[in-house]
Amino acid sequence: MALFFLAGTNLFRDEKPSIFQEQLTEAKLSQSVFYSSREWKDMGSLSTKVISSRGAGVWLTKNAVWLCYHLDGVTSWYGNVEKRADILLRSVLQEKGYSFSETRALLFYSRTDIPILEVKQQADIRDSPFEKFCCVPLDENGSLLLQILENAQMYQCLYQVLTEDLKSNAESNIINDGYNDALEPVLICFDFDIKRLLLFVMQLRYAQKKGEVICFDFQKEGVKQYCDEATQISTVDMEAVRENFF
């Protein structure tokens, strides 16, 4: 996928470990790599169970495993199938010596499509085994977002900049990254983690409270689809981030 190539990910078979080949006993990664769904077939008998998922590929970074999906594929999402794919992938990678703490998911969408999910799909994503479920556009902004997601130091630095003026509230029972001047819970959502966003909005509704979501400017229309009038959306200029972080 061109987006991963632009983000500095290794796509070439002859330059990356053949993790899904049964004869490979150990895998060491010097950089992030992407494996397409076709490369999963190297797992032999296990491949039919993994290929039955909606996955478009697997992105391996130094700190996480990302299962990749296209927006079109989520229209036929099957929660139990994806849980099985997650378990099988964890087993294969751990057997090959690849250490990681969690699995995450990426949902790719074209610039003309806003990642709108039906109520059933939203519930499936909230209950999914993935710690994060981030939406990434198929354009230059998506390439920059992938680099932020891969680079833990850059991600944390940007997060600290966006939260430095927020207030804390240890007694809050709503998912948040701090409170604004109006003492409303704030969610930092520049990674467009739709799973966390859905939980945040749902908790605001149950508590009948107002809140604020902070995201990149190009994500605003997508984030707006999951918020109501009680949720304020503030944006970060991606061009400014490009100048200061890249």
Secondary structure in CASP SS format (residue, H / E / C, confidence):
PFRMAT SS
TARGET T0000
AUTHOR 0000-0000-0000
METHOD secondary structure of the structure
MODEL  1
M C 1.00
A H 1.00
L H 1.00
F H 1.00
F H 1.00
L H 1.00
A C 1.00
G C 1.00
T C 1.00
N E 1.00
L C 1.00
F C 1.00
R H 1.00
D H 1.00
E H 1.00
K C 1.00
P C 1.00
S C 1.00
I C 1.00
F C 1.00
Q C 1.00
E C 1.00
Q C 1.00
L C 1.00
T C 1.00
E C 1.00
A C 1.00
K C 1.00
L C 1.00
S C 1.00
Q C 1.00
S C 1.00
V E 1.00
F E 1.00
Y E 1.00
S E 1.00
S H 1.00
R H 1.00
E H 1.00
W H 1.00
K H 1.00
D H 1.00
M H 1.00
G H 1.00
S H 1.00
L H 1.00
S H 1.00
T H 1.00
K H 1.00
V H 1.00
I H 1.00
S C 1.00
S C 1.00
R C 1.00
G C 1.00
A C 1.00
G E 1.00
V E 1.00
W E 1.00
L E 1.00
T C 1.00
K C 1.00
N C 1.00
A C 1.00
V E 1.00
W E 1.00
L E 1.00
C E 1.00
Y E 1.00
H E 1.00
L H 1.00
D H 1.00
G H 1.00
V H 1.00
T C 1.00
S C 1.00
W C 1.00
Y C 1.00
G H 1.00
N H 1.00
V H 1.00
E H 1.00
K H 1.00
R H 1.00
A H 1.00
D H 1.00
I H 1.00
L H 1.00
L H 1.00
R H 1.00
S H 1.00
V H 1.00
L H 1.00
Q H 1.00
E H 1.00
K C 1.00
G C 1.00
Y C 1.00
S C 1.00
F C 1.00
S C 1.00
E C 1.00
T E 1.00
R E 1.00
A E 1.00
L E 1.00
L E 1.00
F E 1.00
Y E 1.00
S C 1.00
R C 1.00
T C 1.00
D C 1.00
I C 1.00
P C 1.00
I C 1.00
L C 1.00
E C 1.00
V H 1.00
K H 1.00
Q H 1.00
Q H 1.00
A H 1.00
D H 1.00
I H 1.00
R H 1.00
D C 1.00
S C 1.00
P C 1.00
F C 1.00
E C 1.00
K C 1.00
F E 1.00
C E 1.00
C E 1.00
V E 1.00
P E 1.00
L C 1.00
D C 1.00
E H 1.00
N H 1.00
G H 1.00
S H 1.00
L H 1.00
L H 1.00
L H 1.00
Q H 1.00
I H 1.00
L H 1.00
E H 1.00
N C 1.00
A H 1.00
Q H 1.00
M H 1.00
Y H 1.00
Q H 1.00
C H 1.00
L H 1.00
Y H 1.00
Q H 1.00
V H 1.00
L H 1.00
T H 1.00
E C 1.00
D C 1.00
L C 1.00
K E 1.00
S C 1.00
N C 1.00
A C 1.00
E C 1.00
S C 1.00
N C 1.00
I C 1.00
I C 1.00
N C 1.00
D C 1.00
G C 1.00
Y E 1.00
N C 1.00
D C 1.00
A C 1.00
L C 1.00
E C 1.00
P E 1.00
V E 1.00
L E 1.00
I E 1.00
C C 1.00
F C 1.00
D C 1.00
F C 1.00
D E 1.00
I H 1.00
K H 1.00
R H 1.00
L H 1.00
L H 1.00
L H 1.00
F H 1.00
V H 1.00
M H 1.00
Q H 1.00
L H 1.00
R H 1.00
Y H 1.00
A H 1.00
Q C 1.00
K C 1.00
K C 1.00
G E 1.00
E E 1.00
V E 1.00
I E 1.00
C E 1.00
F E 1.00
D H 1.00
F H 1.00
Q H 1.00
K H 1.00
E H 1.00
G H 1.00
V H 1.00
K H 1.00
Q C 1.00
Y C 1.00
C C 1.00
D C 1.00
E C 1.00
A C 1.00
T E 1.00
Q E 1.00
I E 1.00
S E 1.00
T E 1.00
V E 1.00
D C 1.00
M H 1.00
E H 1.00
A H 1.00
V H 1.00
R H 1.00
E H 1.00
N H 1.00
F H 1.00
F C 1.00
END
